[in-house]
Amino acid sequence: MEGMSVENKQRIVVAVDESEESMHALSWCLSNLISHSSPTTLVLLYVKPPPAIYSSFDLSVHMFSTDVVTAVEKYGTDLVNSVMQRAEAVYRSFNKKLNVERVIGSGEAKDVICNAVEKLKPDTLVMGSHGYGFLRKALLGSVSEHCAKRVKCPVVIVKPAHDK
């Protein structure tokens, strides 16, 4: 159709955490996937680890449970703020016009990321790779591999910047 402009809006989810690898993935995404010409929404997705489960028979935890819960919640909030501030510093240094959204989930990272991607329906999911070896990956599992197999959008797994 002549005279009609179609804007290609893109939506990219970047999974961020405390690691240097996730910040490297965010930086890589900004350098390689985001252009100056098309409007982009960058979704920073952080997953808080699941809370520890304590037995009701553990009296010491039960006696101090409100203090422990308060401390754990504060630590979680501080961690979220720290990660988001680091991510903000990364994307601000690129001087690209972006709409940035922050999404915070809680639970097992692989499940929360897959569920968030299903709800957010991004064009791309970007994740960092910790570069774990075969044995550690076999024991712990790989969040990025799990997500790559299950989400319906393209997944970019960014390898670490340097060999460890």
N, C-alpha and C positions, 0 to 999 in steps of 0.2 A: 504494500500500500504506500503510495507516494505521499510524502509530506508528513508521515507519521513516524515518530521516533519510538523505538522500543528500548527501554533501559534493561540491561541485564544486571539484575541485582543478584549478588551472590552472598551466600550465607555459609560461613566456615566455622566449625566447632574445633577448638584446640583444647585438648585435655592438658591441664597444668597441675603440677604438684610441687613439692619442695625441691625436686631434683634439678640439677643443671641441665639434664637432658630435655626436660620439658620446656625450659626457657630457650634452649637451643632450637627445639622444634617450633616454638612460637616465632623466633627470629627468622628461621628458615621459611616459615609460612609467609611472613610479611615480605620477605625478599623475593619469593618465587611464585606465590599464588595470588597476591593482591596487586591489582593495577591501579593506577591513578585515575583511569578513565571510567571505571564502572563502580557504582556504589556497592560497598561491602559491609555486611554485618559480621563482626567477629565475635563469636561466643566463647568466652573463657569458662571452661567447665572444670570445677575442682570437686574432688570427692573426698569427704572426710572419712577417715577409717571408721569401721564399725566400733561402737563402744564395747569395752570389755564386759564380759558377763561374769558376775560373781555369784557364788553359792549363797543361799540364805542361811547356811550353817556357819558361814565365816563371820564370827561375832565382831572381830576387829573392824572389818569393812562395814558391817551393819551399824556399829556404834558411830562411825565417822562418815556415814554414807552421804549426808547432805554436804559436808565439807569436801568430800572426794568428788561428788557429782559437780559441785560448783567449780572446783579447780579444773576438772576435766573439761567442762563446758567453756571456761575461760581460755584454757589452753587451745581448744579447738577453734574458738573465735579468733584468738591471736594468730594462729597458724593460717587460717583463711585470709585474714587481713595482710599478713606478711607475704603470702604467695601472690595475692592480687596486686599488692604494691610493686612487687618485683616484675610481674607481668605488665603492669601499667608503664613502668620505666622502660621496658623493652619496646612496647608498641609506640610510645610517645617519641622515642628516638628515631623512628622511621618517618615521621612527618607525613604520614598518609592519612587522608580523610577516611575515618572509619566510624561506624556506629558500633560501639562495644557494649556487649551484654555480659553480665556475670551470672553464672548458674552454679549453685552449690548443691551437691548431693551428699548423701550419707549412706554408707554401706560398703559392700564389696565393689571395688573399682570397676571390674569388668562388667558387672551387672548394671551398675548405675550409669556407666557410660553408654552401654547398649540401649538402655531404656531412654536415656536423655536424647540420644540420636534419633530413636524412633519417634519421640514426641516433637523434637525440634525440626526434623526433616531438613538437615543441612545439605548443601551441595557436596561438601567434603568434610571428612573428619581427619584431623592431624594429631598425631601422637608421637611422643619421643620414645626411643628404644633405649633401655638401660644397657644393652649389649651383654646380657648375661650369657654365660657359657651353657653348653648342653645340659650338664648335670643340674645346675641351679634352676634352669628353665624347666627341666623335667620335674623337679621337686616343687617349685613355687608356681609354675605356670606362667605364661606370658599374657599380660593383659592386652597388649596390642594385637597379638595373634588371635586371641579370643574374639576381640571386637572386629578384626578384619574379616573373620569367618562369618560373623553374625549380622552385622549392620548392612543396610541396603544401599548406602551411598559409597562412593570411592573413599578409600582409607589411604592416607599417606603416613608411613612410619619412617620417621627421620632418625637416622643412625647417629650415634654420638659424634661430636665434632672431632674427637681424636681417640686414638686407641688408649685404653687404660693400661 
